[in-house]
Amino acid sequence: MPVISVDSSLERGPADVLRYILGAYVHKVSAAVGTSETIPKLQNILAGPTPEEFEGFVSAHPRTGIVIPPALGSYYRIPFRRIEILNERNLSSAADILSVKKARIKVSVGGINSMHIFWSLATLSEYFKTGTLDGPIISGLSEEHATVISTNPGSALRMLCQTATETLRSLGLEWLRPSFQVVNEDLPSLSDSSFSPIFDQYTIKTLSPVSETDIRNNKDEVSTMKFLIDERYNYLSREYEQGPRSPANKEFDLVPEELLPSSCALSYLSNFYSLKENYREGVFKSRFGFLKRNLTINGKIYEFTREPANVAINLSRNYFKGYARYIKSKLDEETLQELKDEKYLKRNKYIIVDPTVVKNSPNKSQFPLYNQITLTDEGYFNDQSITRDLVNEPDEHASSLYQRSMLSLSSIFRTMNGEETLESMNENIFTITGAENALKKSAFSVQDSYGQEDSYIGNINIKSMSFATFLNSLFPSTVIEGFGDPEIRIRDKDETQRSTTRTYFSNLLRETTNPFNIITDEERGSFATSVDVSEFIASLTELISKKARENDYSVLDLLKNKKDYYETFAYKIVKTNLNNNRTQEFFVINTSDDIIEFIDSQIKYEQEYRYDVYSFTLAIGHTYRYFNPVDLDLSATIDAAYDFYTDIEISQKIRILELPIVFENSAVLDLPPIQPNVEFHPVKDSTSEVRIRLSTMSGQELARPLSIEATDVAVFNFNKRYQKRNDGLIRFGQDELPMAFEIFRITSPPTSLRDFASSKRTVLCADDKKQANGVLFGDTIQSNLDYYYVFRTLDHHGNISNPTNVFKFTLAQIEGALQPLLETIPIADLKQKTDLTKGFRKFLQVRPSFRQTQMAPLQFKNKTSNQISSVFFGIGRDLGFERAVFAAGSITDIHNPALVVPENNSILNNRFLFKVESKTSGKILYFEVNYTDDQTGLISEPVEEITVADVEAVVARRRGPRSELQVVGSPEAAGATASAPPTRLPGNVTREPIEIPPLDEPASRGTGRPTS
């Protein structure tokens, strides 16, 4: 099953250079100077595993230190040999929800020559390229300083420490200080309160659904998490999908997908109508009218359907005819262009899917074509999940929260397009929550692996926001302050804020297709006061505190990128039209059910779409900052000159991340039709006509496509592609009445289907110009002439069926009497034309075929072994010859002229001429070969007797000692793994491949990995 690992330093500003130098960021480096070879696998060295040829890490204590062997440090370009965590302590109290820790980090260089690595940025860059001290710059410095190192090591170390400190400062690491006293007026003193920027770290490893294409390509029968798109074509609605102004015709793109009838809207309309008695009349009419507008063009449904207002929840085939006719006749070009404006499309552009409502109100049979989306989840949800009330509806309060959380997700995390920017979206969030720059878009390091190979490793931009801000976007009347502190403060919003929030949700209700029935906060009465919010927050903080304590990581865990706790509570599926890049977005809650299903009916025939899946994941990560170690003891001896120190403070934080996990392409085509049923009907007393009835057959079949014409290959390849098949087979089925039948007729025996290519005729499948399921037509023929027919079906979309078997029809006229003869010849039995030319290099062997060396049948009938004195070989002769042999009683009588039959099919007593021509010189040799049979070895032997004693002896030997038979398994079976597919992550995210970052570009380095 695929795994996605995500590591982050969320801020787009400076990266954590110290962690990069320590090997705690994944990175790729050159294997040698002047070569393009790189270490193939990106990984966090501190997290392991290490290559087999290295000894691994020596840990002084599981939570306090790591020793890096020289070979491993050189392999991963880590200049330090020891990392220690000192004096780690918890600054938070037992009442705190999230923990805060502080510690000191000590890193040690391997020796005095290794200090030259930090002489300058040039030496550090050289080490990252080579992994050794043998580069020209570092080795030159070592030779230059060799004398002073041997004669005055203290002075040499003071010089090296000073230059190392200056180099680290130039990298922004002025808070990483040596314990050996250095003298430099330009360096800040230890009393200075220098510190690093605040870094955010979220590290997630999660299973991801596998796309249908990956499942087929890798023959994956193991993965249980899947993302499937089942393309379905129900029936033909010609006015809806065919013709210049048909709404579902992709070629003309008359109306966008957002204006096509919506299965989700129809489900919500049906569900809401069933709850009519629960609502006041005014509320019901308002909401019912709003939902119904999702099934209209320009808000006018009754102009193209006669169904009563309250029964407009079932769509008939006439509905789609009326829908198409209304567009063609009532909407001019100016109106159609106006309908493509974003303000009209927004309602159907963002769709909130309630799997329960969709499941309870199925309607897929009412639509001509649709995609059934299936997403199987890992089933994380339980009553101890932090986000349980965001995805569940246990009571009235939680119901309102669930509805608001989905509406808020559809607003905050919608794909930015048009005039929307991160800044404009943050302005909207600020008006609701008061939080500035709440939504961030940051570079994450992602590793997407499937099987045992990494298919993609690199940087992508991921949107995120704090969980506290997201919660504040849900409450219409209150604001939460100090989230995560022991004392959470909840205050009421003022009237302006309340009005803004009500308008916000009111707009969201009208700008999305959703199943929610909330109209105003006053009517629902949910979360109207701070008291209600306090009860919810008390329960929520208890859940968060428990999960935070269970995942309370140390500083060393942070360096190792230990995976954080996470919950996936919702998904976003972005559908993109690959012709014009228009998108629709589906927001789906992650319920307790493992399988999420819904119908996307707003698609066009044969239009290819891409569905990109993102998960909304709550993660308990960390923020951290480095500080200048102001109380550092500077009286250390020379032995401590290789040590550098910094203080660090880490705090637990909760954010919501939008993670890209999988994508799949899709296009709906009807199945190519099944071959027709064929009946031949002779015409009474007619010598020149036969009538043939062709009719459709129902069902489906999986078969290998068979081509007649050269253009057939492209047609079948098109079907293979969109059926996502790589086994050479195609699914044929009858999902509409055929348009016509194709008739191929020739008069010479065919050797392959291609012999029929130039003889095609077409007859419409119609009765008095009306479509039918079969047709009877007359064909002009001549008596006593063999005709060979094949037939196939042609549907309304140009798809063709496989051909039928070959029908050989002859109208035999014998002494004035007519007798129709019909023979069916399987396609597999067609004789292929034989190539009589064969190339060879040195040796040529000519031998009879298997048929020629078989003993002819019938020659041993009614004879004992003693009566057989000769044997005739070869079954290629006619049956008449075999009967003649049997009638004569002996094969010796075959020379009787009255019994001789043609022997053209036998090689015996025939001569063959072989021509051998040199490919280079053109020299020709001829060989004449004659085959005869040798009967001299045929001797009549007496039959041996067998006794009971013989049988007993065989049984006794069988019971004796026998050697065991050892079965050795196939080597492929032992280590077989699914090959890694190409990048599986959604393609419309910003990707930046991770390269070896030069020292002056530390910000380009990633920090971790996700798992799908």
Secondary structure, 3 states (H helix, E strand, C coil): CCEEEEEECCCCCCCCHHHHHCCCCCCCCECCCCCCCECCCCCCHHHCCCCCCCCCCECCCCCCEEECCHHHHHHHCCCEEEEEEEEEEECCCCCCCCCEEEEEEEEEECCCHHHHHHCCHHHHHHHHHHCCCCCHHHHHHHHHCHHHHHHCHHHHHHHHHHHHHHHHHHCCCCCCEECECCCCCCCCCCCCCCECCCEEECCEEEECCEEHHHHHHCCCCCCCCEEEEEEEECCCCHHHHCCCCCCCECCCCCCCHHHCCCHHHHHHHHHHHHCHHHCCHHHHHHHHHHHHHHHCECCECCCCCCCCHHHCCCCCHHHHHHHHHHHHHHCCHHHHHHHCCHHHHHHHHEEEECHHHHHHCCCHHHCCEEEEEEEECCCCCCCCCCCHHHHCCCCHHHHHHHHHHHHHHHHHCCCCCCCCCHHHHHHHHHHHHCCCCCCEEEEEEEEEEECCEEEEEEEEEEEEEEHHHHHHCCCCCEEEECCCCCCCEEEECCHHHHHHHHHHHHHHHHHCECCCCCCCHHHHCCCCCHHHHHHHHHHHHHHHHHHHHHCCCCHHHHHCCCCCEEEEEEEEEEEEECCCCCEEEEEEECCCCCEEEEEECCCCECCCEEEEEEEEEEEEEEEEEEECCCCCCCECCHHHCCEEEEEEEEEEEEEEEEEEEEEEEECCCCCCCCCCEEEEEECCCCCCEEEEEEECCCCEEEECCCCCCCCHHHHHHHHHHHCCCCCCCEEEECCCCCCEEEEEEECCCCCCHHHHHHHEEEEECEECCEECCEEEEEEECCCCCCEEEEEEEECCCCCECCCCCEEEEEEEEECCEEEEEEEEECHHHCCCCCCCCCCCCCCCCCCCCHHHHCECCCCCCCCCHHHCCCCCECCCCCHHHHHHHHHHCCHHHHHCCCCCCCCCCCCECCEEEEEEECCCCCCEEEEEEEECCCCCCCCCCCCCCCCHHHHHHHHHHHHCCCCCCCCCCCHHHHHCCCCCCCCCCCCCCCEECCCCCCCCCHHHCCCEEECC
